[in-house]
Amino acid sequence: MEDRLKKTLRAISLETRHILEGQNSEAGDLEQQLNRLGIWRNRSKPIEEMPHLSAEDREGRRVVDAYLDFRQEAGVEREDAVAEFIREAAYTWANRLFALRIMEARGIIDEVIMKKEVYGGRSLVHNRFAKKNPEACRGEDDGLFAVLFNEFKDRSKDLPDLFNSESPATKLRPSVMALKRIIALLSGLEKSSGQEAAIDEIFE
């Protein structure tokens, strides 16, 4: 791979990690999502006091609570356990999004990540989903999470370790804004750290 392509790939990878996990003691998107679920590094708000949480959020909260209890029973400090979960969730989301982009660039799967104007700013797979399921695309995420989780489930048949649909790490979802930012970077619609925009050749 040419050096310029390596630099672009490295920059996108690093920025994706910073978006999800944070940097320089600044909380990343996933920690902010934990806070929204009532979980902080030093305490948790009783879930009974958070009736506004959606069914997906409540499931995410249940999974994180179980993980923190398990790690604390193993003697891990709460703050370290929270950091572990954030790191694992960031790693899992980044790996899956990059893997899908690599597979579509190589023509192995239809485009799930790559957004194009011809599809109304969606990917090919997302556009197909929206046409068949307009009701599912009326929320803030435009049906994006449904598309991704459907894809994770399909890919798990051939790559169960990477796309395990029951992975606890994916129960903590990034914000729609963060997810769309990462997809824009992977699609070459936005540039990272002064580098060139991503192109298929980077992922091939």
Disulfide bonds with the S-S distance in Angstrom:
none
